[in-house]
Amino acid sequence: MLKKKWMVGLLAGCLAAGGFSYNAFAKENYENRQASSKTDALTEQEAIAKTVVDGTVEDIDRDLYNGKEVYEVEIEKEGEDYDVYVDIHTKQALNDPLKEKAEQVAITKEEAEEIALKQTGGTVTESKLDEDDGAYIYEMEIQTKQGTETEFEISAKDGRIIKQEIDD
């Protein structure tokens, strides 16, 4: 009986020591990642993405793109955000958002604003081009003469109003 208590105590001690070791390793790994990010060192995925869009890396996340596991690297260039998808396994960039944008954006921001203003008079308070799942849209807010705010989503490809929402 004494031998069993001694073994249980020994096992508990080993588990505790292992837990402390793991925690110390995890903390050291986290600190190393923080230090490397402060030196602006690029990860392999970020470097690959920057060959497609040369800008400032804003964020990197794991995601799915066309059924593949990828790193989604968000890059800011000239005031716009672009998502480059890098295959986790092959380390290849799977898209070219600059090319996609050139192919899909047929109307200007000013033309999109004109379309929205024809629907409701007022003043454009916010307007930006945004990409969502490969489709480009203009998102904008208009302050009407009546004091309400209307939000629009307009297709950058054909000027079609996708969404119009009036806030009271």
GIMO-V802701 format. One record per residue. N is the residue number from 1. RES is the residue in three letters. PHI is phi in whole degrees, -180 to 180 (999 if undefined). OMEGA is omega in degrees with one decimal (* if undefined). Layout:
{{N RES PHI OMEGA} {N RES PHI OMEGA}}
This chain:
{{1 MET 999 178.9} {2 LEU -64 179.1} {3 LYS -64 179.3} {4 LYS -66 178.8} {5 LYS -64 179.6} {6 TRP -64 -179.9} {7 MET -67 178.5} {8 VAL -63 178.1} {9 GLY -62 179.0} {10 LEU -63 179.3} {11 LEU -62 179.2} {12 ALA -62 178.7} {13 GLY -64 178.7} {14 CYS -63 179.0} {15 LEU -64 179.0} {16 ALA -64 179.8} {17 ALA -63 177.4} {18 GLY -62 178.6} {19 GLY -63 177.5} {20 PHE -63 179.9} {21 SER -64 179.8} {22 TYR -62 -179.4} {23 ASN -62 178.6} {24 ALA -64 178.7} {25 PHE -63 -179.0} {26 ALA -63 179.5} {27 LYS -65 179.5} {28 GLU -63 179.2} {29 ASN -63 178.9} {30 TYR -63 -179.6} {31 GLU -64 177.8} {32 ASN -65 179.1} {33 ARG -66 178.7} {34 GLN -64 -179.3} {35 ALA -63 -178.8} {36 SER -68 179.1} {37 SER -71 178.6} {38 LYS -74 178.9} {39 THR -90 179.1} {40 ASP 63 175.5} {41 ALA -73 -179.4} {42 LEU -86 170.9} {43 THR -77 178.6} {44 GLU -59 -178.7} {45 GLN -65 179.2} {46 GLU -65 179.2} {47 ALA -62 177.9} {48 ILE -63 -179.0} {49 ALA -63 -179.1} {50 LYS -70 173.5} {51 THR -73 179.3} {52 VAL -90 178.4} {53 VAL -128 -178.7} {54 ASP -88 179.8} {55 GLY -156 -178.9} {56 THR -100 178.3} {57 VAL -71 -179.0} {58 GLU -97 -174.5} {59 ASP -162 174.8} {60 ILE -144 -179.2} {61 ASP -140 170.5} {62 ARG -84 -176.1} {63 ASP -158 172.1} {64 LEU -114 178.4} {65 TYR -141 -176.8} {66 ASN 50 176.3} {67 GLY 79 -179.4} {68 LYS -112 173.5} {69 GLU -75 -175.4} {70 VAL -139 163.2} {71 TYR -98 175.1} {72 GLU -94 -177.6} {73 VAL -105 179.7} {74 GLU -92 -177.2} {75 ILE -122 176.9} {76 GLU -98 178.1} {77 LYS -141 177.3} {78 GLU 51 175.9} {79 GLY 81 179.1} {80 GLU -121 178.7} {81 ASP -99 178.2} {82 TYR -128 176.9} {83 ASP -105 174.9} {84 VAL -110 -178.4} {85 TYR -102 -178.4} {86 VAL -113 180.0} {87 ASP -60 -177.8} {88 ILE -63 -173.4} {89 HIS -87 -175.4} {90 THR -91 -178.8} {91 LYS 62 179.4} {92 GLN -108 172.3} {93 ALA -71 -175.3} {94 LEU -100 -179.2} {95 ASN -148 175.6} {96 ASP -131 -174.7} {97 PRO -64 177.6} {98 LEU -68 177.7} {99 LYS -67 178.5} {100 GLU -59 180.0} {101 LYS -63 -179.6} {102 ALA -60 -179.3} {103 GLU -77 -171.3} {104 GLN -104 -177.3} {105 VAL -98 -176.6} {106 ALA -104 179.0} {107 ILE -117 -178.9} {108 THR -84 177.2} {109 LYS -62 -179.8} {110 GLU -64 177.3} {111 GLU -66 177.9} {112 ALA -65 178.2} {113 GLU -63 178.0} {114 GLU -61 178.6} {115 ILE -60 -179.2} {116 ALA -67 -178.5} {117 LEU -67 175.3} {118 LYS -67 -179.8} {119 GLN -77 -178.4} {120 THR -149 -179.9} {121 GLY -67 177.4} {122 GLY 142 -176.9} {123 THR -129 176.5} {124 VAL -73 179.4} {125 THR -101 176.4} {126 GLU -146 179.1} {127 SER -160 177.8} {128 LYS -155 174.1} {129 LEU -88 -178.9} {130 ASP -135 177.8} {131 GLU -112 178.0} {132 ASP -139 -179.5} {133 ASP 53 174.8} {134 GLY 86 179.2} {135 ALA -109 -179.4} {136 TYR -97 178.8} {137 ILE -137 170.1} {138 TYR -97 174.5} {139 GLU -106 179.6} {140 MET -150 175.6} {141 GLU -122 179.6} {142 ILE -126 174.1} {143 GLN -90 -177.0} {144 THR -80 178.0} {145 LYS -66 179.3} {146 GLN -83 177.6} {147 GLY 93 177.3} {148 THR -92 178.6} {149 GLU -113 178.4} {150 THR -119 178.2} {151 GLU -103 -180.0} {152 PHE -126 164.4} {153 GLU -126 -175.7} {154 ILE -125 179.4} {155 SER -62 178.4} {156 ALA -77 -178.9} {157 LYS -83 -174.1} {158 ASP -132 177.5} {159 GLY 79 180.0} {160 ARG -71 176.1} {161 ILE -77 -179.1} {162 ILE -89 -177.8} {163 LYS -150 173.8} {164 GLN -137 -176.7} {165 GLU -131 -179.3} {166 ILE -101 175.5} {167 ASP -97 179.2} {168 ASP -86 *}}
